[in-house]
């Protein structure tokens, strides 16, 4: 059940309520909101991560948005995927993406190096 919850939660950028509202036709063993919401903390505990209580059902949505941002998906698509009305909310996920920070840092380094070389040559 935990694996299924992780897959559905991340792949669907699901809210805990959306996972809970799956019908019996959708799943064989229905579970409650609290059980579904605890999946990230169960996984964090298994991985021996610190502050296990900080991992909540919302982490599934954050993980989904961050994975998409890391894969280079544009903010409009992320916003639509997660069901946000505001782009600003999605931008917070993109800003916190390690992959996005690395890409930006690399662009700064390349642009700075290129500018320095150009100035030296001229």
N, C-alpha and C positions, 0 to 999 in steps of 0.2 A: 504494500500500500504506500509506503514511503517513497519508493522509486517512482511509482505512478504519479503521486502527488508532486514530486519534483519535476518530472517530465511535463505534466500538464501545466503546472504553475509557471515554469520558465518558458516553455514553448508558447504558451498562450498569454503570457504577461497577466495572469489571472489574479484577481482580487480573491481574498480568502472566501468571501461570500459567493463568488462565481464558482469556485471549486465546490463549495458546500451545496450549491443549488443544482449540481448535476443530478439528473433523475436516475432512478433505479435502472431504467433502460440504458443509461449511459455507463453505469458501473455495476459490478456484481455485489460488492460489499460497501454500502453507503457508510460514510463516517461523518462525524460532527465537525463543527467549525473549530472547536478547540483542538481537536486531534489534527486537523488539516493545518491549522495555524502553527502547530508545534513542530512540523516537519523540519523546517530549517534549524531549529535548536537541536533536534535529534541528530541531524547530520553534523552540525558543529560539534556536538558532544562526541560523536563517533570519530571525527577528525582531530579531536583534542584541541580545538580552538579555544582561545580565551574568551571570557564573557559570553558564554553560551546563551544566556538570557537575552542578549541583544539581537539574536537571530530570530526574527519573527516571520509570519506569513508574508509580510511586505517585502522581505528579501527576495522572494520569488519574482516579483515584478521588477525590482531593481536589477536582479541578475539578468532577466530577459532583456531589459532596455540596455544594459551595459554590454551584453554579448552582441547585440545588434550594432551598437555604437562601435565596438571593437572591430566588427566585421565591415565597417565603413558604410553602414546604412544611414541614409539621410534622416534628419530630425523629423521631417514631415511623416515619413514612413513609421518611425518609432512612435510618434504621437498617435497616429492612427491605430497602430498595433496595440498600444496600451489603452486606447480609449480616452486619452486626455484631450480636453477642449483647448487647452493652452499649450503653446510650444514652449513656453518658459519652464514648465514642469519637466518636460523631456530634456531640455537643455542642461538641467542639473545633473542628469544621468550621464550625458555626453561629456560634460566638463570633468566628471569624476572618473571617467574611463581611463585606465592606465594606458591602453593602446593609443587613445586620443592624445594624452599628454606626451607620450613618446613621439608620436607623429609631429606634434607641434614643436617639441624640442628639437627634433631633427631638422625641421624646416628652418628654425631660427639659426641653428648651427650652419646649415648649408648656405642660407642667405647671407649670414655674417661672413663666412669664409669666402664666398663668391665676391661680395662687396670689397673685402680686404684685398683679394687677388686683383680685382679690376682696378682698384686705386693704385696698387703697386705697379701694375703694368703700364698704366697711363702716366 
